[in-house]
């Protein structure tokens, strides 16, 4: 299990930033997106199903991460709405492809689903974790581009202790689309302060929905409910995952 990475060093500025048109052409945006490999070391940022950005910052023309894996990021950018780019091989499906200058860029902890075990509490923990569900929050808890992005908060006291977060699949033998968010404070449960965290969990390991939309249930051990609680999202499998992760 990987250590929780606090990927919100620019989160506060994102909260107070706004998407606005400074004039008819120039657009300032704030978004979550996926850094996707294109050809070799080149890449692009997927914003939504119709829109992608080619980064034109000096020194940012190569894939920014050592491991050639998709990574979810928080970013802010400037783009000219009339500066439509040609759609290269691998980007033909996007209706809008723009050149963009990044003004802030921070990777989100990106993880695969964890497998169900004989004792998930022993394996992954069962400490309280708070999940933000208000869709007015940025970034929100949402399914996007094949990832379940979860904005959550945890209590931290001793910063030298590693905390772990996992999204566990296979917990319901009758419904493969039930997932449990498991948090392990590793004994660091003394009440001190709440810390906001953000993570993106790849849903690639779930059964293919074959183009259908199904209910996906997220469960977590809530300090508000003083026990397990849940919410449901609409989910359809992504079809264009890379050959290897």
C-alpha positions as CSV (number, residue, x, y, z in Angstrom):
1,X,0.0,0.0,0.0
2,X,1.3,3.4,-0.9
3,X,1.6,6.3,1.5
4,X,-1.0,9.0,1.1
5,X,0.4,11.8,-0.9
6,X,-0.9,15.3,-0.1
7,X,-1.5,16.4,-3.7
8,X,-3.2,19.7,-2.9
9,X,-0.4,22.2,-2.6
10,X,-2.3,24.3,-5.2
11,X,-5.7,23.2,-4.0
12,X,-6.5,26.4,-2.1
13,X,-5.8,28.6,-5.1
14,X,-8.0,26.3,-7.2
15,X,-10.9,26.8,-4.8
16,X,-10.8,30.5,-5.3
17,X,-10.0,30.5,-9.0
18,X,-12.7,30.8,-11.5
19,X,-13.1,29.8,-15.1
20,X,-13.6,33.0,-17.0
21,X,-13.2,34.5,-20.4
22,X,-10.9,37.5,-20.2
23,X,-12.0,38.3,-23.8
24,X,-13.8,36.5,-26.5
25,X,-10.8,34.2,-27.3
26,X,-8.6,33.8,-24.2
27,X,-9.9,31.3,-21.7
28,X,-8.6,30.7,-18.1
29,X,-9.6,27.3,-16.8
30,X,-9.2,25.1,-13.8
31,X,-9.7,21.3,-14.1
32,X,-8.9,17.8,-13.2
33,X,-7.7,15.7,-16.1
34,X,-5.7,12.7,-17.2
35,X,-2.2,12.9,-18.5
36,X,-2.3,10.5,-21.4
37,X,0.6,9.2,-23.4
38,X,0.4,9.9,-27.2
39,X,3.5,8.8,-29.1
40,X,6.8,8.1,-27.6
41,X,7.3,10.6,-24.8
42,X,4.6,13.0,-26.1
43,X,1.4,13.4,-24.2
44,X,-1.8,15.4,-23.8
45,X,-4.3,16.3,-21.1
46,X,-7.8,15.0,-21.4
47,X,-10.3,17.5,-20.0
48,X,-13.5,15.8,-20.9
49,X,-15.0,13.5,-23.6
50,X,-14.8,16.2,-26.2
51,X,-11.8,18.4,-25.2
52,X,-8.1,17.8,-24.9
53,X,-5.1,20.1,-24.4
54,X,-1.6,20.1,-25.9
55,X,0.8,21.7,-23.5
56,X,3.0,24.4,-25.0
57,X,5.1,25.4,-22.0
58,X,8.8,25.4,-22.5
59,X,10.2,22.2,-21.1
60,X,6.8,20.5,-20.9
61,X,6.8,18.8,-24.2
62,X,7.8,15.4,-22.7
63,X,5.7,13.1,-20.5
64,X,6.3,14.6,-17.0
65,X,6.4,11.4,-15.0
66,X,9.1,8.7,-14.8
67,X,6.7,5.8,-15.0
68,X,4.9,5.8,-18.3
69,X,1.5,5.4,-16.7
70,X,-1.6,7.5,-16.9
71,X,-1.8,10.0,-14.0
72,X,-4.7,12.2,-12.8
73,X,-3.8,15.8,-12.2
74,X,-5.2,19.1,-10.9
75,X,-4.2,21.9,-13.2
76,X,-5.0,25.5,-14.2
77,X,-4.3,26.7,-17.7
78,X,-4.6,29.5,-20.3
79,X,-5.7,28.8,-23.9
80,X,-6.9,30.7,-26.9
81,X,-10.3,29.4,-27.9
82,X,-9.6,30.2,-31.6
83,X,-6.2,28.3,-31.5
84,X,-7.7,25.0,-32.6
85,X,-5.0,22.4,-33.1
86,X,-4.8,19.6,-35.7
87,X,-5.9,16.3,-34.2
88,X,-2.8,14.0,-34.4
89,X,-3.0,10.2,-34.5
90,X,-4.5,9.0,-31.2
91,X,-6.6,12.2,-30.7
92,X,-9.0,11.9,-33.5
93,X,-12.0,11.4,-31.3
94,X,-11.8,14.8,-29.6
95,X,-14.0,17.5,-31.0
96,X,-11.8,20.3,-29.5
97,X,-8.0,20.2,-29.3
98,X,-6.3,23.3,-28.0
99,X,-2.8,24.5,-27.3
100,X,-2.6,25.5,-23.6
101,X,-0.1,27.1,-21.2
102,X,-0.1,25.5,-17.7
103,X,-0.1,27.9,-14.8
104,X,-0.3,25.3,-12.1
105,X,0.0,21.5,-12.2
106,X,-0.1,19.0,-9.4
107,X,-0.4,15.2,-9.7
108,X,-3.2,13.4,-7.8
109,X,-2.4,10.1,-6.0
110,X,-3.5,7.6,-8.7
111,X,-4.1,4.0,-7.6
112,X,-5.6,0.7,-8.9
113,X,-8.4,-1.0,-7.0
114,X,-7.3,-3.3,-4.1
115,X,-8.5,-6.9,-4.0
116,X,-10.9,-8.2,-1.4
117,X,-9.3,-10.4,1.2
118,X,-10.5,-12.8,3.9
119,X,-10.3,-9.9,6.5
120,X,-10.3,-6.5,4.8
121,X,-10.3,-4.7,8.2
122,X,-7.0,-6.5,9.1
123,X,-5.5,-5.9,5.7
124,X,-6.6,-2.4,4.9
125,X,-7.9,-0.9,8.2
126,X,-11.3,0.5,9.2
127,X,-10.6,4.0,10.6
128,X,-13.0,6.9,10.1
129,X,-12.8,8.8,6.8
130,X,-14.9,11.7,5.7
131,X,-16.0,11.9,2.0
132,X,-17.1,15.2,0.3
133,X,-20.1,14.6,-1.9
134,X,-21.2,18.2,-2.5
135,X,-20.9,18.7,-6.3
136,X,-20.2,22.4,-5.8
137,X,-16.8,21.5,-4.3
138,X,-13.7,21.6,-6.5
139,X,-12.4,19.0,-7.1
140,X,-15.6,16.9,-6.5
141,X,-16.0,13.3,-5.7
142,X,-17.0,12.0,-9.1
143,X,-16.4,9.3,-11.7
144,X,-14.5,10.8,-14.6
145,X,-12.5,9.2,-17.5
146,X,-12.6,5.7,-15.9
147,X,-11.5,6.9,-12.5
148,X,-13.3,7.4,-9.2
149,X,-11.9,10.7,-7.9
150,X,-12.5,11.0,-4.2
151,X,-12.1,14.2,-2.1
152,X,-11.9,13.1,1.5
153,X,-10.6,14.2,4.9
154,X,-8.8,12.4,7.6
155,X,-7.5,13.2,11.1
156,X,-3.8,13.5,11.5
157,X,-1.7,14.1,14.7
158,X,1.7,12.5,14.2
159,X,3.0,13.4,10.7
160,X,5.8,10.8,11.0
161,X,3.2,8.0,10.8
162,X,2.3,6.6,7.4
163,X,-1.4,6.6,6.6
164,X,-2.9,4.3,4.0
165,X,-6.0,4.6,1.7
166,X,-7.4,1.9,-0.6
167,X,-10.5,1.3,-2.6
168,X,-11.4,-2.3,-2.3
169,X,-13.3,-4.3,-5.0
170,X,-15.1,-7.6,-4.7
171,X,-16.6,-7.0,-1.3
172,X,-20.1,-8.0,-2.4
173,X,-20.3,-11.4,-4.1
174,X,-23.6,-10.5,-5.7
175,X,-22.6,-7.0,-7.0
176,X,-19.1,-6.4,-8.4
177,X,-19.9,-2.6,-8.6
178,X,-19.8,-2.2,-4.8
179,X,-16.5,-0.7,-3.6
180,X,-15.3,0.1,-0.1
181,X,-13.0,3.0,0.8
182,X,-10.7,1.6,3.5
183,X,-8.5,3.9,5.5
184,X,-5.8,2.9,8.0
185,X,-4.4,5.6,10.3
186,X,-1.9,3.0,11.6
187,X,-2.7,4.1,15.2
188,X,-2.5,7.8,14.6
189,X,-6.1,8.4,15.7
190,X,-5.6,11.1,18.3
191,X,-7.9,14.1,17.5
192,X,-5.8,16.9,16.2
193,X,-6.8,18.4,12.9
194,X,-8.6,17.3,9.7
195,X,-6.6,17.2,6.6
196,X,-8.1,17.2,3.1
197,X,-6.9,14.7,0.6
198,X,-7.7,13.8,-3.0
199,X,-7.1,10.5,-4.8
200,X,-8.0,8.9,-8.1
201,X,-8.8,5.2,-8.3
202,X,-8.7,3.4,-11.6
203,X,-11.9,1.4,-12.3
204,X,-10.2,-0.6,-15.0
205,X,-10.4,-3.7,-12.9
206,X,-14.2,-3.8,-12.7
207,X,-16.2,-6.0,-15.1
208,X,-17.0,-4.4,-18.4
209,X,-20.5,-2.9,-18.6
210,X,-20.5,-3.4,-22.4
211,X,-21.8,0.1,-23.0
212,X,-24.5,-0.1,-20.4
213,X,-24.8,2.3,-17.5
214,X,-24.9,0.7,-14.1
215,X,-25.1,1.8,-10.4
216,X,-21.7,1.9,-8.7
217,X,-21.9,2.0,-4.9
218,X,-19.1,3.7,-2.8
219,X,-19.1,2.7,0.9
220,X,-16.9,4.2,3.6
221,X,-16.6,4.2,7.4
222,X,-18.0,7.6,8.2
223,X,-17.5,9.7,11.4
224,X,-20.7,11.5,10.7
225,X,-22.8,8.2,10.5
226,X,-20.6,6.7,13.2
227,X,-20.4,3.6,11.0
228,X,-20.7,2.5,7.4
229,X,-22.5,4.7,4.9
230,X,-22.8,4.8,1.1
231,X,-23.6,6.7,-2.0
232,X,-24.3,5.6,-5.6
233,X,-22.9,6.9,-8.9
234,X,-23.8,6.1,-12.5
235,X,-21.0,4.2,-14.2
236,X,-20.1,3.0,-17.7
237,X,-16.9,1.3,-18.5
238,X,-14.2,3.2,-20.3
239,X,-13.2,1.6,-23.6
240,X,-9.9,3.2,-24.5
241,X,-7.6,2.1,-21.7
242,X,-3.9,1.8,-22.7
243,X,-2.6,-1.6,-23.6
244,X,-0.4,-1.6,-20.4
245,X,-0.7,0.4,-17.2
